Amino acid sequence: MSVADELVKLASLHERGVLTDEEFQRLKSKLIDGGQILSPLSREPAAINRLRRSQADRWLGGVCGGIAVLTDTESWVWRLAFALLFLFWGAGLMLYILLWIFVPHE
């Protein structure tokens, strides 16, 4: 998307009242200075890239322990979630095996 398109988008958000005057000026100056405006969705892949299988908190492959570290929750919550998903035609088992294969070690 070009800078002009981004400016038009910012102006329409400002006109609708989504952005305050201060936010609009700050984002506009950042965009004109060559910086990129990152949406919350564009920052999401960085969190996914930090996903690693746990070596310390593991029962089978360490998938639940790794997800627990990433999300700051207890690993038993993720184990319970995968067990509940297993009741839906084995979806939890299939997802766990795929994560076990594709997620790297710590």
C-alpha positions as CSV (number, residue, x, y, z in Angstrom):
1,M,0.0,0.0,0.0
2,S,1.4,3.4,-0.9
3,V,1.9,6.3,1.4
4,A,-0.9,8.2,-0.3
5,D,-3.3,5.4,0.3
6,E,-2.2,5.2,4.0
7,L,-2.8,9.0,4.4
8,V,-6.3,8.7,2.9
9,K,-7.1,5.8,5.3
10,L,-5.8,7.8,8.2
11,A,-7.8,10.9,7.2
12,S,-11.0,8.8,6.9
13,L,-10.4,7.3,10.4
14,H,-9.9,10.8,11.7
15,E,-13.0,12.2,10.1
16,R,-15.1,9.3,11.6
17,G,-13.7,10.1,15.0
18,V,-11.8,6.9,15.4
19,L,-8.5,8.8,15.8
20,T,-8.0,11.9,17.9
21,D,-6.3,15.0,16.6
22,E,-3.1,14.1,18.5
23,E,-3.1,10.5,17.2
24,F,-3.8,11.6,13.7
25,Q,-0.9,14.0,13.7
26,R,1.5,11.5,15.3
27,L,0.6,8.8,12.8
28,K,0.7,11.1,9.8
29,S,4.2,12.4,10.7
30,K,5.4,8.9,11.3
31,L,4.1,7.8,7.9
32,I,5.6,10.8,6.1
33,D,9.0,10.4,7.8
34,G,9.2,6.9,6.3
35,G,8.1,4.8,9.2
36,Q,5.6,2.1,8.9
37,I,2.4,2.0,10.9
38,L,1.9,-1.4,12.3
39,S,-1.5,-2.8,13.0
40,P,-1.9,-5.1,15.9
41,L,-2.3,-8.0,13.5
42,S,1.0,-7.3,11.8
43,R,2.8,-7.8,15.2
44,E,1.1,-11.2,15.8
45,P,3.5,-13.3,13.7
46,A,6.4,-12.2,16.0
47,A,4.8,-14.0,18.9
48,I,4.2,-17.1,16.9
49,N,7.9,-17.1,15.9
50,R,8.8,-17.3,19.6
51,L,6.9,-20.5,20.1
52,R,9.2,-23.4,21.1
53,R,8.6,-26.8,22.7
54,S,9.6,-26.8,26.3
55,Q,12.4,-29.0,27.5
56,A,11.6,-28.6,31.2
57,D,7.8,-28.7,31.3
58,R,6.9,-31.7,29.2
59,W,4.9,-34.9,29.3
60,L,5.2,-36.0,25.7
61,G,6.6,-33.5,23.3
62,G,6.7,-30.3,25.3
63,V,4.1,-28.5,23.1
64,C,1.8,-27.5,26.0
65,G,4.7,-26.3,28.1
66,G,5.9,-24.2,25.2
67,I,2.5,-22.7,24.6
68,A,2.2,-22.0,28.3
69,V,5.4,-20.0,28.4
70,L,4.3,-18.0,25.3
71,T,0.9,-17.2,26.7
72,D,1.9,-16.8,30.4
73,T,-0.6,-19.5,31.5
74,E,-0.2,-22.8,33.3
75,S,0.6,-25.8,31.1
76,W,-2.2,-27.8,32.6
77,V,-4.7,-25.5,31.0
78,W,-3.3,-26.3,27.6
79,R,-3.2,-30.0,28.3
80,L,-6.9,-29.8,29.3
81,A,-7.7,-27.9,26.1
82,F,-5.9,-30.5,24.0
83,A,-7.7,-33.3,25.8
84,L,-11.1,-31.6,25.3
85,L,-10.3,-31.1,21.6
86,F,-9.5,-34.8,21.4
87,L,-13.1,-35.5,22.1
88,F,-14.0,-33.7,18.9
89,W,-13.0,-36.5,16.4
90,G,-9.4,-36.4,17.5
91,A,-8.8,-32.8,16.6
92,G,-6.7,-32.2,19.7
93,L,-4.4,-35.2,19.0
94,M,-4.0,-34.2,15.4
95,L,-3.2,-30.6,16.3
96,Y,-0.7,-31.8,19.0
97,I,1.1,-34.1,16.7
98,L,1.4,-31.3,14.0
99,L,2.8,-28.9,16.6
100,W,5.1,-31.6,17.9
101,I,6.5,-32.1,14.4
102,F,6.7,-28.4,13.3
103,V,7.6,-26.4,16.4
104,P,11.3,-26.4,17.2
105,H,12.9,-27.2,20.5
106,E,14.0,-24.5,23.0
